[in-house]
Amino acid sequence: MPRLEVDRAFPRSARGALKIARTLLALAALLCFVASGAHRAYTALAGMETVITALFLLIYLLRLDAWMRCLFWPLADIFNSVIAALFLLVVCLFAITIKTNKGTLAGGVLGLMLLVLCIVDVVLLYKKISLDKARGRSAPAK
């Protein structure tokens, strides 16, 4: 069984910085929703996004994706980001439109910023998958 080690280069990469930013922004939105006493759906979505993004961050940071090869992690990450973006779009637009108080409004705005980061994450992951596939095809035949 291989040793568990931390990938020190991942937090400094574009994908790593994006995962960290997504986690922190989701946590900030969660805190805004909790502090304002917003509807439970807002709080639940922000909480789930915080936990799921932090788990993906840990998977990549600890290189667990190399251990658990039963799942294609970049595709699972894309799926997570797309679903999160769709939910964030609906819930945060409701939070901004209804804006029961300033905390709910702030959480909705942070959620829309998080939506943009989700879309950027999808684009970066798609490019990574496309580049990996292209490298595999351009290798010389043996």
TAFENUR-V220430 format. One record per backbone hydrogen bond with DSSP energy under -0.5 kcal/mol. NH is the residue of the N-H (numbers start at 1). CO is the residue of the C=O. Records with the same first field share a line. If there is no record, write none. Layout:
NH=CO ; CO
//
This chain:
5=3 ; 62
7=61
8=6
10=7
11=7
12=9
13=9 ; 10
16=10
17=13
18=14
19=15
20=16
21=17
22=18
23=19
24=20
25=21
26=22
27=23
28=24
29=25
30=26
31=27
32=28
33=29
34=30
35=31
36=32
37=33 ; 34
38=33
42=39
43=39
44=40
45=41
46=42
47=43
48=44
49=45
50=46
51=47
52=48
53=49
54=50
55=51
56=52
57=53
58=54
59=55
60=56
61=57
62=58
63=60
64=59
65=59
66=63
67=63
68=64
69=67
71=68
73=71
75=72
76=72
77=73
78=74
79=75
80=76
81=77
82=78
83=79
84=80
85=81
86=82
87=83
88=84
89=85
90=86
91=87
92=88
93=89
94=90
95=91
96=92
97=93
98=94
99=95
105=101
106=102
107=103
108=104
109=105
110=106
111=107
112=108
113=109
114=110
115=111
116=112
117=113
118=114
119=115
120=116
121=117
122=118
123=119
124=120
125=121
126=122
127=123
128=124
129=125
130=126
131=127
132=128
133=129
134=130
135=131
136=132
137=133
138=134
//
